[in-house]
Structures are given as C-alpha cells and as structure tokens.
C-alpha cells in the first residue's frame, strides 16, 4: 500500500514575507499577466492539495511584479507556497480583484429579474391573506337564523346557492394562487442559483495573485505553486460482483467534485483517505494513497467518475438471518471475508448478485476488520414469529428473593419451494447486580455479547419451532423487568 507524505513532493519553497500591497484597479493594465495551469490534484475526502505551474516568462534583474491567473480564488492565502527557482526570491503576494469588472451586464439583469419575481411573490402572499380572510367571513355566516317568519324558503335557497357559488370561487382562486406561489419560488431559486454560479465564474476570471519577485539576474523562468482548497474533493464508489462460487471482486471508483473556478485539463489525480495526524501541530500527515492511471480533464462545476481506481478479490458467502424483534422475515445478506490487509474507505456500494443487481447503502471502513456484512433485502418465503409461552414472577417470603421465568417459542415457516438454511438470533437478558441469569437455549446455540444464535435448516412447506427459556434471580429491591425488555 502506497503512503503519501508531503515531503515526497520534493518541492522547495522560499520564505514569503507577510507584507500587504495595495493594488488599485487601474494597475491591472500596467502589470503583466501570466497564466497558471493545474498539473496535479491530490484529493482528500474533504478538500484537495493543488500543484500548479505558470507559463514561462521573462524576469528582469531587480523587482518584478506579476499577476498570476488560474489559481483557485478559494485557496487560503496561508496555504499558498511559491517556488520561483534559483536566483529568484519571493518578496510578497496577495489576492487582488478588479471589482469593476464583476459588475457584469448579465449579473445586473439577474438582480433585476429576482427583484421583480420577489415583488410578485409578496403580492401573491397578500392576496392569499385576503382570500383566507374572505373564507373566514363565509364560514362565520354559514348558519342562518330562520326564526323570523318573514324569511321565505325561496330566500333561504337563494342564500345557500350564493354561499356555495362563493365557496367554489374561493376554492378555485386559492388553488390557482397556491400554484402561482410555488412557481414563483421555483423561479426565484433558479435565478439565485444562476446568479451564484455567475458570480463564482466572474470572481475567478477577475481575481489574480499579485506577486513581487526579486531576481538577481535576467532569466526566463516558470513559477511553481501549491495550495489547499475545500472546493474539490472525492468520494469512493464500489461495485462488488459475486461469481456464484464464493469469489467476490471489489472494484473501487472515485467520484470527483471540482469547483475551483477553472477547468482542469490533463490533470494528474491522486486520492487520499484514512486517519491522519494533526497537521496544525506540525506532525507529518500519513494516509492511504492511490493514483489514477491516466490524467483527467474535469470541467469546473462538475462531477466526474474515475473508474477502476483499485481492485480487490475476496471470498464471500450468502447468509440468512432471522430476528423476529426486527422483522417477520429473515434478512438475506452477503458476508465478504478475507479483507485483512486491505484499506477501503467508507462509501456507496452496488452489489451484483448471481440473480441480478441490488443497491445497498455503504461499505464500512475496513481498516481493522476482516469481514463486512451487506444486507440485500428480506426473504419473503420464510415467516418468523415468536410468542411467550410462560411468564412467572415469584418472590420469597424470607429474604425477598425474586425469580422471573420467561419461556419463548419461535415459529419458522417455509412457504417457498427451496430449502433454507438460516441463522436465528435473539437477545439475552442483561446481567443483574447481585443476581443470577440462567439460559436454556436451542441446541447448537452460540452466544456473543448480548445475543444468541443458532443455525436452522428448514425444508419447503416445513414448520420449525424453537423453544428457549430464561430464568432471572435477583435480590429484593431490584426491578427484574429492567434486565429483560425484549
């Protein structure tokens, strides 16, 4: 297993002086601009280390001021390291942005449209309030006092007809208004998303790293940069294929998220995971490390799969587990084993069984485990229930000793056409302070932690009964029911 340590990069950095340079917008046109391209991205699951190189440029003897464009604006200034090579010293650097250029025509148009839509939404909310008030008035007058003999039946019918007509009109108008409000909210969300993406793009275009370099001689040179960002990261994605004969092939791919503000073209990718030391305390970071076989091109604001990053061959077996406390039918599972020595980060899994595909949740981190169990759904052919056949609580007159006897019966019925081998599990009573717990379990049972399990073979159409018993003895004052609640 390869391990990544920053020292392996073999990049030497010059000391950067903490100086502040004020660069007015008018200075943009007077300062040479040099493009920077990302060469390598070392991706972590919550960020990335970027290695980039500038175009070749000519440096004059003495102080040179340059604007470098192509470095992700989300990079923290403290993480940026600059290497300009021999005979060149970095005096200082800072981010500069031409805010005038960010006042884009399209941005102003989006702001105006968002304002119009929000005004419409406020009007719709006011109209909704008026309708609700009208409905309350209608409801308050639904009962009509007809004690006055001067009110005729025809008049009453006319009032009822009017009420029904008004209520239908209200329902129709309220329904239309409710739909209109949803449409306005969707439009506003869409416009604000478009504005956010545009602002990010404009800031990337109009933001540069202003650097002062002191050259001892006139020289042609490229400048190397490294920096850390949180706007690029990766997640593992697994595909596990079962061959039907006990062999499982695990293929790990990487889903890369890239939002640096710039497209990546032919960038070398490496991937890191696992627990690392605290870098803030100056301890070297050591983690599991992999490299993609080929460079990748990943546009800004996109997600890209890097396939077949790592492959592992292991063993597996199908497991069926019945626990009536959790479900009336057994869970079918796949037990992957022989994982010792493989480091796989937690991630989404697609499992291909012999019968077809099943999507399951996650692969747990297996740094310290030899096996992983994946549930692939319920087996509806087998029904599993349990019932209590005896429950007796007795107390001794002398000494106040308590004894609780619980007898259970589990019923397993195979309604399918195939023989099933399954593991039945249930909970054991907790230990009682100063007391004794005795268990009478089905033949061949194994205990682990607070559970017991036994293997059951059940033929098609067969019904199997599993009896088991718990006896809990406790001293006076102990609530025995607290020690067995399942």
N, C-alpha and C positions, 0 to 999 in steps of 0.2 A: 504494500500500500504506500503510495507516494504521500509525502507530507510537505506542506507549503510553509515556508518560513520567509518572512520578508527579506531577510538577509540574502536569500538566494537570488534576488533580483539583480544584484551586483550593480546597483545604480548609486553613484556617489553624488551627494548634494552639497551645495555651498550654503553657508550660513546666510540667512535672509534677515536684514536689518528691519526692525519694526518702525518704519517711517511712514508718514501719511503724505500723500501727494494729491494736491487738488488740481484736477484737470477740468477746465471749463469745456463746454460743448464745442466751442469754436476751435479748440485744439485738435479735434478729431481730424480735420482736413490737413493739419500740419504734421501729424505723426504717422510714420509708416505702419501699415497694417500687414501682418503675417498670419497666414492660415495655419491652424493646428489640426491634425487628424488623430483620432483614437487608433492605437495599434493593438492594444490588448486590454481586455476587461476581466479582472479577477472577481468573479461574482460570489457573493455570500447570500445567505437567505434573508438578510435584512440590509442590503447595501452592496457596494462594489468598490474595488480599488481600480482606478483607471490609469493606464500608461499611454502617453501620447507624445507625438513628435511634431515639431514645426517644419515648415518648408525651409529650404536652405536660404540664407540671407547674408548680406554683406554688412559687417560691423566695422565702423571707423575706430581709429585709435582714440581712446577717451570715453566719455559717457554717451551711450546710445539710449534713446527712448523709443519703445516699440509697443504697439497694440497687438496682442495675440488673440485671434478669434478662432473659436472652435472648442474651447474649454467649457465644460458644462457649468452654467451660471449657478447651479445648485451646489457646487463644490464649496465647502467651507474654506475660507482663506487660510485658516490654521493648518489644514491638511495638505495644502499645495506645496510641492517641492520642485525646484527648478534647477536644472543642470545645464549650463551653457558651455561646458568643456574647459580645456586648459586655456590659460591666459585671459579668461573672461570671468569677471566676478559679478554676482547679482547684488545690486545695491538695495533695491526695494521693489515692491509691487503692490498693486491694489486693483480692485474691480472698478471699472468706470462704465456708466451707461448714459447714452445720449437720450434723455427723456423726451426731447422734442420729436424724435423720430418715432417714438412709441404712440404719439397721438395720431394714430392711423385713421384714414377715412372710414374704413370698414368697422373699426372699433367704435367710432362716433355713431355710425349708423346702427350698430347693435345696441348701444346705450339708449338711443332714441326709441328704438322699437321695444326694448324692455320696459322703458318708462310708459309707453302707450299701452302695452299689454297689462301692466300693473294698474294703470288708471281704470282700464276696463274691468279688471278683477275687483277693484274697490267698488265700482258701480254695481257689479253683479252681487256683491255681498250686501250692499244697501238694499237692492231690490229684493233679495232673499229675506231680509229682515222685515220689509214691508209686507211681503206675502205671508210670512209667519204671523204677523200682527192681524192681517185680514182673516186668516184661518181661525185665530183665537176669537175674533169677533163673531164669525159664523158659528163656531162651536158654542159660544155663550148664548146665542139666540136660537139654538136648535129646538128648545122646548117653548111651546106657545101656549099661553093661558087662554083656554076657550070657555071660561066660566061666564064670560059676557055673552048673553043670548043674542046680542046684535051681530056677532060674528057668524057668518053663514058657512056652510060646508064648502061652497064654491070658493069663498075667500081663503079658507084653510088650504084647499087643494092648490090654489094659485101660489100661496106662500111656500108650500112644500116643493112645488115644481121649481120655483125661483131658487130655493136653497140648494136643491140637487144640481141645478144648472150652474150655480155659482161654485159649488164644490168641485164639479167636473172641470170647470175652467181653471180653478185654483190648482188642482192636481196636474193638469196639463202644463200650465205655466211653470209650476215648481219643478217638474221633471225636466223641462227644456232648460231652465235656469241651472239646475244641478249639473246637467251635461255640459253646459256652456262654461261653468266654473272649472270643471275637470279639464276641458280643452284648453282654457287659458293657462292653468297651472302647468300643463304639459308643454305649451309653447314657451312659457317663461323659463322652465327648466332647460329646454333645448337651446334657447338663446343664451342663457347664462353659461351653459357648457361650451357653446361655440365661442363665447367671449373669453372664457378661461383658457381655452386652447390657443386662441389667437394671441392673447397677452403673453403666454409662455413662449410662443414662437417669436413674437416681436422682441421680447426681452433677450432671447438667445441671439437673435440677429444683431441687436444693437448694444449688446454687452460684451466687453472685451477685458482682458487682463493687461493692465498697463504696467510695463516692466522697465526698470532702468538697469542697464548692463554697462559695466566698465571694462573695456578691452585694452590690454597692454599693447597690442599691435593690431594692424588692419588684418581682418581674417574673414573667410567665408565659413559659416557655421550653421548647424541646426541646434535647436534647443529641445531638451527632453523635459517632460512634465509628468508628475504623478500626483494624484489627488483622490480623495474619498468622497463618495456621494451616497445618498439614500434613495435616489430616483432610478436606480437599476438594481435588480436582484433576480433570484431564480427560485424555482420550486421543483422538487423531484416528482416524476410521474412514472408509475410502474405498470408493466404488462407481464403477468405471470401465466405461463402456458403449461398445462398438465398433459402428459403423454398417455395417461391411462394405465401405465405400468410402474408408477411410483417415482417418476423423474419430473422435477419442476424446473423450468427455465425462467429465470427472473431477468427482465430487461429494464434498465432504468434510463429514462429520457429526462431532459431538462426543459422546463418551460421558463423562458427568459422574458422579463419585463424591462422595457427600455424607454425611459422618459427623460433623457438628458438634455433635450433641446436640439440635438443634432443626429443625423443619420449615421449609423455605423456601417462602414464599407470594408469588407475583408478584415474583420477584427478577430484576433485570436482570443478564444474564450477558455477560461479555466473556472472550476467550480469548487467551492469550499463548504464544508459542513462539519458539525461536531462541536463539542465544547472546547472553547479556547480560554486562554488566560486573560487577565485584565490588562489590556494594553496601557491604560492610563497610569498604572503603577510601574510601567517600564518592563513588564515581563513579556518575553517573546511569545508570540501567538503561534500555536501549533495546532493543526487541524487536518482532517482528511481532505485530500486534494486530488482532483481529476482534471484532465484536459480534453477538449473536443478534438476530434481527429482532423477536422478541416476548419479554416477560418469561416466566419459567418458575416452576412450583411443583414443588419436589422434596422429597419426604418425607425425614426423617432415616434413615440406614442404608439408602440405596437407590442404584440406578444408573439414570440417565435419558439417553436419546438426544435430542440437539438436531440435527434434520435440516437438510440443505442449508445448512450454515454458509458454504460457499464453493463456487463452480463455476468450472471451467476447461475450455476447449475446446482440444485439441491434435491433432496428427497421429499416426498410428501405421502400422506395417507388421508383417506376420507374418514371423518369422524362424525357420528350422530349422537347428540347429547340431549337427553330429556330431563327437564326440571319443571315439574308441574307448578312450582311457585312463579315461574317466569312465563310459561306458555303451555297451552294444551297439546301442542305438537312439538316433536323434537326439532332441534336446530341441526341442519346439515352444515358441516364445517370442513375446511381443508387445513390440515396441520403440516406446515412447512418445517422441515428439520434439517440438521447438518449446516446450520448457519454460523457456527463458531468460526471466527476469523474474518467474517465479512462485516463491514461497517456500512449500513444503509440508513440514510436519514428518513424521518417520518414523511410520508407522502401518500397521494391518492393512488389507488390500485385498480386496475382492470384485470379480472381473472378469467381466463379461458379454460373452462372445463371441457371434458370429452363431449358432454352433451350440448355445449354452447357457451355463450358469454354471460357473465354475471358481473355487475358493477358493485364494488364494495367500498368501504369507507377509507381506511388508511392503513399503511404499513407502519407499525410502531418501530421506533429506533431500536435496532438490534445490536447495539454495541456490546451489550453484556448478556445477550440471550442466544440460545441455540435453536429455539423454535418460535414460530409465530402461528397463531390460530386465526383463520378467517372464516366468518360465518357467511354462507351463501344462500340462506333462506330456510323456511320451515318445511318439514316433510309432512305434508297433509295426509299421507296414507296411514300414519300411526297416531292414535289418540292416547294421551297420557293424562290421567287424573289421579287425585289422591283424596282420601277421606279419613277422618278419625274414627276408629272403631271402639276405643275406650279412653276415657279421661277420668281419673280418680285422684282426688286430693285428700289425704288423711293427716291428722295431727295427733301426736301422742299426748296423753294427759300428763304424764310425768316427763318433765324436761322440755316440752313444747316442740319436739322434733317434727318436721314436716316431710311428707313424701308425696311427690307428684308422679303418677304413672300415665304415660301417653303411648297409645298404640295406634299406628297408622297402617293403612293399606293403600298401595299404589296399584292402579289398574292400567295395563298396557294392552291396547287392542290394535292388531294389524289388519286394516281394511284393504290393503293393497294386494298385489299379485306376486310380490317378491319377498324373499326372506330378508329381514332387517336385523343387523347387529348394532345395538346402540348402548350407550352408557347412561345409566340412570343416576342422577345426583340429587341430594337434598342436604339441608342444613343440620348441623349437630347443635345440641344445647351448649350454651356458654358455661365456663367453669363457675362454680358457686363458692364464694368465700366461706370457708369452714364447712363446706358440704361435699357431697359425693355425687357424681354423674355416672350412671351405668347405661351402656348402649347394647342393644341386641339387634344386629344389622343383618341384611340378607347375606347369604353365603357368597364368599369371594369378594366381599366389600373391602375397599381401601379408603383410608381416611387421610385428609390433607387439610391443614388449617381448621376451618370451622365447617367442613363439608365431608360427606362420604360419597363414594361412587361404586357402582357395580356394573358389570357388563351383562347384557341380556340379549339372547338370540330369540327372535320371535318369527314364527312361520306365517305365511299368508292365511288370514282368517282366524289366527290363533289369538287367545286372550291369556295374558300372564298377570298373576297377582304377586306383588312383593310386600310381605308384612315386615314391619320393623318397630322397635319399641325403645322408649327412653324412660329411665327412672331417675328422678332428681330428688336427692335428700338434702335438706337444709336446716340449719338451726332456727330457733324461734326469732321472729322479727324480720326475717329475710323474705322479700316478695319473690317467690319462686317464678311467677309468671314473667318477671323481667328477664329470666335466663332462657326462656324459650318462647318466642313470639311468632314463629313461622307457622 
